[in-house]
Amino acid sequence: MNTLWGSSTVIANGHNYQVKEIVVSPGERTPMESHDFRNEIWHIVGGQGIALIDDGAAEHKFHASYGKQFNVPTFAKHRIINTNGEDMIVIAVQFGSWLSEDDVIHYADHEKPHHA
């Protein structure tokens, strides 16, 4: 699926899991979002940028580059920011009881939640 910030493609799925390739274009960022029914593990396989994960206790900003991985717990607000001049590629492994896009809660810049 092409987006304003890059693309997201399901590359595998099964019972209670899904694997996506997320490509964030240079200078772009994914929307701030959370999920009520799944967690994710991000594997950075190309480019570099920032992984932003807010677990409710604190907002964490991590340098994200090739070979690094990040756990995104259920309910955590999160986004990927490409700070580089090339595509940032993330393999996201999602686990949970509900993997539908209906489980995506988006947050505006001022943190007002709304469902996709």
N, C-alpha and C positions, 0 to 999 in steps of 0.2 A: 504494500500500500504506500503510495507516494504521499508525502505531506509537505507542508510549507517549510519544515526544518530538515527534511531528508526522506528516509523511508523506513518501513518496518515490514518484515516478511517472516511469516511462520515457516520454519524449515523442518520441524518435526513436532508431532504431538502424540499423546497417548492418554491412558487413564490417569488423571490428576497431574499431568505435566504437559508443558508446551515449551518449545525452543524457538526463539526469534532471533533473526539478524536485524539489528538496529543500526542504521547508517545516519549519522548526524553530519550535515554539510558544514563546510568551513564557516566559522563565525556564528553558527546557529545553536539553538538549544531545544531540547524537548520540553513540552509543557510540564509544569509542576503538577504531580498527580500522586494518588495513593490508591491502595486496593484493600478491600475488606476481607477477601477470601483467598489471597495468595501471597506468597513471598517470592522473591527473585534473587538469583545470583547472577551478577554481571561479570562477564569475562571480556576484558579489553583486548582486541586482536588487531587493531589498527588505529593509527592516529594518536592524538592525546588531547586532554582537556581536564575538566573537573567533573567528578561525581559528587553530587550534592544529595545528602541523605539526612532527613530530619526525623529522628525516631520519637519525637514528642518531648524528650528530655533536653535535647540540644540539636542544633543544626551542624552537621559535619560536612566540611569541604575537603575532598581528597584529590590529590594529583592523580589523574587516571592516564596510564600509558600502557603500551604493549606488555602483556603478561600479568597485569594486576587484575585482581578480582575483588568484588564488593558484594556483601550481603545486604539485601533490601528487605527488612522484615515486613510482615503484614501490618497495615495501618501507617507505615512510614511515608511521609511525603518525600518525593525524589524527582531528580531530573539529571540529565547529562548535558554538559556545556562543552562545545567544541571550541577550543581556544587556539587551534592550529590552522594552517593553511591547506590541509588535506582532509579528506573524509575521516571521521572517527567511526570505527566499526566496533560494535558491542554484540556479543552473543549473550542473550538473556535466557537463562533457564528458569522457567516459572513452575512453581509447585503450588497446588491448592485444590480445594473442592469445587471452585468455580473459576474457569479461565476465560469467560466471555468478556468482550469489551464493555459489557454492561457493568462490570465490576471496576471500571476506571472512574475515579473521582478527580476532576480537574480543579485546580486552584488558580484564580486570577492573581495578578501581581500583588493584590491587596488581601490575599488569603481567603477570599470568599469561595467556598466550595460549590461546585455544580457537577452533575453527572454528565457523562459523554452523551 
